[in-house]
Amino acid sequence: MRDTFLRLLSDDERNMLYDMIEDDEESSYRAKIILLKDKGYTVPEIRRATNHHDINIRKWIHRFNEHGVEGIMPRKHKHKLVKISVDVETKIVEIASKNPRDSYGLPFSTWSLRVLAGYVSKELNLVDSVSHTEIRNILLKHGIRYRQSKVTLGNSSDPEYDLKKRGLKN
């Protein structure tokens, strides 16, 4: 396999990378990868020196080639924290406690967390968006333990149904 190409580093970039190694952050090992590559090390040699997988080493070299030092800096996730009010939580608990078929005319008789999340955000517009994990946490907070939906088909008219169900009969 061909060795991964690293573009020429400017003196400023090299100094910034040395400064990053001093930090005890996630980006310090990335800077070390770039500096080792700059000194002529191959990817397998860098792997032995840093104990990181070849794929990750190549990834950081490519990102550095494309974006410079910024390409190897940790990214801050920009998730917008949605604050759900107590009134909305109460409404979610109320909806989850009811049979969707009987109370809301829906074509199923139990809620799944994902369907409930979609229903309160898309159908009722109670919140802009809510994940099934947030729904689970709200229900747990209000003392409702939610489980995965389970399809039950009812009893069979077969006289040996119970034996077959328990695996005692083929």
FENTA-V488263 format. One record per helix or strand of 3 or more residues. SS is the DSSP state (alpha for helix, beta for strand). FROM is the first residue (numbers start at 1). LEN is the number of residues. If there is no record, write none. Layout:
[[SS:FROM:LEN] [SS:FROM:LEN]]
This chain:
[[alpha:11:12] [alpha:26:13] [alpha:43:8] [alpha:54:19] [alpha:86:11] [alpha:100:5] [alpha:113:11] [alpha:132:10] [alpha:161:5]]
